[in-house]
Amino acid sequence: MLNKVTSEYENKINIYKVNIDKEQEISSLFNVRGIPFMVMISKSGDISVNVGGMDAGTLEYYLEGLLQKK
C-alpha cells in the first residue's frame, strides 16, 4: 500500500522502508513487535505509531495529518 501512495508525497515527506530483521537496532528502538509497523515523526518530533495494515485512504489521512503538524 505504501508504494501506491508515496508518489504523491515524494517532495513533502521523507519515507523510509526498513527491514527489521536486518536492522534490529532500529526495530528495538521503536519496540517493533509485529509487521506491518509504521512510525510517523513530525518535524516537531511528535511520534505516531501504527501497527497493522491500512487501506490507501487511511494511509493518506495519516500522511496528511503528518503534514499539518509543525
FIKENU-853561 format. One record per residue (C-alpha): residue number from 0; residue in one letter; x, y, z. Coordinates in nm, 4 decimals. Each point is the difference from the previous one (the first is absolute). Layout:
<rs>
R  num  residuo        xx        yy        zz
R  NUM        A         X         Y         Z
...
</rs>
This chain:
<rs>
R  num  residuo        xx        yy        zz
R    0        M    0.0000    0.0000    0.0000
R    1        L    0.2841    0.2363    0.0834
R    2        N    0.1372   -0.0270   -0.3542
R    3        K   -0.3357    0.1021   -0.1475
R    4        V   -0.0344    0.3125    0.2123
R    5        T    0.3568    0.1282    0.0361
R    6        S    0.0365    0.1564   -0.3429
R    7        E   -0.2433    0.2747    0.1044
R    8        Y    0.2205    0.0874    0.2980
R    9        E    0.3493   -0.0327   -0.1519
R   10        N    0.0999    0.3630    0.0441
R   11        K   -0.1948    0.0545    0.3221
R   12        I    0.0893   -0.2890    0.2314
R   13        N    0.3102   -0.2157    0.0400
R   14        I   -0.1101   -0.3624   -0.0131
R   15        Y    0.2315   -0.2860    0.0938
R   16        K   -0.0578   -0.3737   -0.0081
R   17        V    0.2016   -0.2029    0.2478
R   18        N    0.0561   -0.3749    0.0043
R   19        I   -0.0438   -0.0631    0.3721
R   20        D    0.1742   -0.3376   -0.0215
R   21        K    0.3174    0.1655   -0.1285
R   22        E   -0.0320    0.3251    0.1964
R   23        Q   -0.0678   -0.1375    0.3472
R   24        E    0.1311    0.3127    0.1725
R   25        I   -0.2680    0.2121   -0.1687
R   26        S   -0.2586   -0.2672    0.0725
R   27        S    0.0762    0.0065    0.3700
R   28        L    0.0222    0.3798    0.0099
R   29        F   -0.3666    0.0190   -0.1046
R   30        N   -0.1032   -0.3181    0.1860
R   31        V   -0.1247   -0.1747   -0.3155
R   32        R   -0.1963   -0.3123    0.0933
R   33        G   -0.1781   -0.0719   -0.3275
R   34        I   -0.0282    0.1078   -0.3594
R   35        P   -0.1201    0.1993   -0.1768
R   36        F    0.1225    0.2713    0.2346
R   37        M    0.0174    0.3692   -0.0825
R   38        V    0.1589    0.2821    0.1961
R   39        M   -0.0796    0.3569   -0.0966
R   40        I    0.2145    0.2767    0.1444
R   41        S   -0.1023    0.3618   -0.0552
R   42        K    0.2503    0.2829   -0.0359
R   43        S   -0.0747    0.0926    0.3603
R   44        G    0.0997   -0.3509    0.1111
R   45        D   -0.3494   -0.1321    0.0762
R   46        I   -0.0089   -0.3759   -0.0538
R   47        S   -0.3020   -0.1944   -0.1218
R   48        V    0.0151   -0.3805   -0.0209
R   49        N   -0.2350   -0.2093   -0.2123
R   50        V   -0.0013   -0.3788    0.0119
R   51        G   -0.1828   -0.2063   -0.2596
R   52        G   -0.1057    0.0518   -0.3557
R   53        M   -0.2043    0.2917   -0.1234
R   54        D   -0.1741    0.0897   -0.3216
R   55        A    0.1178    0.2842   -0.2258
R   56        G   -0.2556    0.2472    0.1359
R   57        T    0.1052   -0.0570    0.3599
R   58        L    0.3683    0.0260   -0.0870
R   59        E   -0.0621    0.3277   -0.1847
R   60        Y   -0.1942    0.1279    0.3016
R   61        Y    0.2991   -0.0658    0.2274
R   62        L    0.2485    0.1510   -0.2462
R   63        E   -0.2118    0.3133   -0.0418
R   64        G   -0.0201    0.0288    0.3792
R   65        L    0.3766   -0.0288    0.0176
R   66        L    0.0345    0.2870   -0.2477
R   67        Q   -0.2274    0.2157    0.2124
R   68        K    0.2148   -0.0391    0.3138
R   69        K    0.2704    0.2573    0.0481
</rs>
